[in-house]
């Protein structure tokens, strides 16, 4: 089981951005189970929050939304 630590937007129950969080995720496509692409940090700005989040392109062509990532363990 391959995992990666990525930074994603943190949202409240209404979907509003409240910051950023690091999570450990199972590094496989939620659609087909193939390995996902190499994560790259990119600048992100929304509603006055400025930070960096990870994005990637999957070799299989599927889009893995942050909400569909399978979290494993705690990020340090």
Contact map, one row per residue, 1 for C-alpha under 8 A:
1110000000000000000000000110000000000000000000000000000000000000000000000000
1111000000000000000000000111000000000000000000000000000000000000000000000000
1111100000000000000000011110000000000000000000000000000000000000000000010000
0111110000000000000000011110000000000000000000000000000000000000000000000000
0011111000000000000001111000000000000000000000000000000000000000000000000010
0001111100000000000001111000000000000010000000000000110000000000000000000000
0000111110000000000111100000000000000000000000000001110000000000000000000000
0000011111000000000111100000000000000000000000000000110000000000010000000000
0000001111100000111110000000000000000000000000000000100000000000000000000000
0000000111110000111110000000000000000000000000000000000000000000000000000000
0000000011111111111000000000000000000000000000000000000000000000000000000000
0000000001111111110000000000000000000000000000000000000000000000000000000000
0000000000111111000000000000000000000000000000000000000000000000000000000000
0000000000111111000000000000000000000000000000000000000000000000000000000000
0000000000111111100000000000000000000000000000000000000000000000000000000000
0000000000111111110000000000000000000000000000000000000000000000000000000000
0000000011110011111000000000000000000000000001101000000000000000000000000000
0000000011110001111100000000000000000000000000001000000000000000000000000000
0000000011100000111110000000000000000000000000001000000000000000000000000000
0000001111000000011111000000000000000000000000000010100000000000000000000000
0000001111000000001111100000000000000000000000000000000000000000000000000000
0000111100000000000111110000000000000000000000000000000000000000000000000011
0000111100000000000011111000000000000000000000000000000000000000000000110110
0011110000000000000001111100000000000000000000000000000000000000000000111110
0011110000000000000000111110000000000000000000000000000000000000000011110000
1111000000000000000000011111000000000000000000000000000000000000000011110000
1111000000000000000000001111100000110000000000000000000000000000000000000000
0100000000000000000000000111110011110000000000000000000000000000000000000000
0000000000000000000000000011111111110000000000000000000001000101000000000000
0000000000000000000000000001111110000000000000000000000000000001000111000000
0000000000000000000000000000111110000000000000000000000000000101000000000000
0000000000000000000000000000111111000000000000000000000000000000000000000000
0000000000000000000000000001111111100000000000000000000000000000000000000000
0000000000000000000000000001100111110000000000000000000000010000000000000000
0000000000000000000000000011100011111000000000000000000001100000000000000000
0000000000000000000000000011100001111100000000000000000111110000000000000000
0000000000000000000000000000000000111110000000000000000111100000000000000000
0000000000000000000000000000000000011111000000000000000110000000000000000000
0000010000000000000000000000000000001111100000000000011110000000000000000000
0000000000000000000000000000000000000111110000000000011100000000000000000000
0000000000000000000000000000000000000011111000000001111000000000000000000000
0000000000000000000000000000000000000001111100000001111000000000000000000000
0000000000000000000000000000000000000000111110000111100000000000000000000000
0000000000000000000000000000000000000000011111001111100000000000000000000000
0000000000000000000000000000000000000000001111111110000000000000000000000000
0000000000000000100000000000000000000000000111111100000000000000000000000000
0000000000000000100000000000000000000000000011111000000000000000000000000000
0000000000000000000000000000000000000000000011111100000000000000000000000000
0000000000000000111000000000000000000000000111111110000000000000000000000000
0000000000000000000000000000000000000000001111011111000000000000000000000000
0000000000000000000100000000000000000000001110001111100000000000000000000000
0000001000000000000000000000000000000000111100000111110000000000000000000000
0000011110000000000100000000000000000000111100000011111000000000000000000000
0000011100000000000000000000000000000011110000000001111100000000000000000000
0000000000000000000000000000000000000011110000000000111110000000000000000000
0000000000000000000000000000000000011111000000000000011111000000000000000000
0000000000000000000000000000000000011110000000000000001111101010000000000000
0000000000000000000000000000100000111000000000000000000111111111000000000000
0000000000000000000000000000000000111000000000000000000011111100000000000000
0000000000000000000000000000000001010000000000000000000001111100000000000000
0000000000000000000000000000000000000000000000000000000011111110000000000000
0000000000000000000000000000101000000000000000000000000001111111000000000000
0000000000000000000000000000000000000000000000000000000011001111100000000000
0000000000000000000000000000111000000000000000000000000001000111110110000000
0000000000000000000000000000000000000000000000000000000000000011111110000000
0000000100000000000000000000000000000000000000000000000000000001111110000000
0000000000000000000000000000000000000000000000000000000000000000111110000000
0000000000000000000000000000010000000000000000000000000000000001111111000000
0000000000000000000000001100010000000000000000000000000000000001111111100000
0000000000000000000000001100010000000000000000000000000000000000000111110000
0000000000000000000000111100000000000000000000000000000000000000000011111000
0010000000000000000000111100000000000000000000000000000000000000000001111100
0000000000000000000000010000000000000000000000000000000000000000000000111110
0000000000000000000000110000000000000000000000000000000000000000000000011111
0000100000000000000001110000000000000000000000000000000000000000000000001111
0000000000000000000001000000000000000000000000000000000000000000000000000111
